[in-house]
Amino acid sequence: MAEANFDYSVAAEAKMLALEYMRQKSLTDDSPEDIAREYRMVEQKIKAALDSLNGVTL
């Protein structure tokens, strides 16, 4: 099986992870504005966490 290696920017990875988080969350009772606000908040937190790991070897 072929292995796919992607080198995403921190911002791109934060967007993908935030979208995945929101996809798995139940949003049936939330307004579009609340959903957008939560998405931006989650994306910013993920980006900050990824930025803090930048250069750290795991």
N, C-alpha and C positions, 0 to 999 in steps of 0.2 A: 504494500500500500504506500502510495506517495505521501510524503510528509510535507505539510504546508507551513512555512515559516513566514510570518508577517512582522514587519517592523513598523508599527503604528506610532504616530506622534502621541504624546501624553494627552493632548486635547482630543484626538480622534478616539483613543482608547477610553477616555472618560465618557465621551458621548455614547459609545457602543455599550459600555457597562451600565450607564444610566438608563438607556433605552431598554436594555434587558431587564433591569430592575423594575421599570415601570410596566413592562409587558407582563411580568409575573404578578403584579399587584392588582387587586380588585379595585376598579375605579368607577363602579356603577353609580355611586351617589355623589361623586365629585364633579364640580363645575369645571369647564375647560380652563378657566383662569387658575383654579386650584391645582389642576393637573400640571399646567405649564409652570407654575410657581414651584411645585414640588420637584419637577424634573430639573429645573435650573439649580435648585438647592442641592439635589443629589449629585448632579454633574459637577458642581463646584467642589463639593466635599470629596468626590472621587478624584478629581484633578489635583486637589491639594494633597491628598494622600499619595498619589502617584508621583507628584513633584517632590515630596519629601523622601521618596524612595529612589529618586533619580541619582544614579551613581553608587547605590548600595548594592553589593553583591548578595544575592539570595542563595 
